[in-house]
Amino acid sequence: MIDPSLAMQVALRTRLVASSAVTSIVPATMIVDRNASPALDNGIVIGEGQTLPDDGLARNRHEVFADLHIWRKESGLVGSKQIAGAIRQALNDGPLTVAGYHVVDLRIASTRFMRDPNGTHSHGVLSLVARLVEVA
């Protein structure tokens, strides 16, 4: 079984690239996991992940955190906020399927927007929290 944060990452990317709300703004090829800011106008970088044991004694329950970094070449923040809205819509399109796990809960914990110091990009960070239970 793979780490819950990796399983969640795969499921998130699958959901985002399948969403016309997202891909009408961000090309599916720019929804990535990599260690650099996108050089193109639009991108979603599947960022940091963390797995913690969930409450209780059961060792098959996990709390998983994931950050989605939104990048857009623009002087303001409107485009980043539109992408965040599209991500929110995609995540509300029904239960998320995570291989090897049952998703008990998935929520957006926070969304924040900032101007990148380079002066040409806006940056948004959408932080997710999920509770996963291993399935046999």
Number of C-alpha atoms within 10 A of each C-alpha: 8 9 12 27 22 17 17 24 21 16 15 22 19 16 17 22 18 13 18 14 18 24 18 11 15 22 14 19 10 18 24 16 16 10 9 7 15 19 12 10 13 21 25 30 21 22 18 14 18 15 18 13 15 17 11 7 8 10 11 13 21 24 20 23 23 23 22 25 25 29 29 28 20 18 13 17 18 13 20 28 19 14 24 23 14 21 22 17 15 20 18 12 10 8 12 19 16 20 17 16 20 16 18 14 13 18 14 15 13 11 15 14 19 13 17 16 9 7 11 13 23 24 24 24 21 20 19 17 19 22 22 25 20 16 10 6
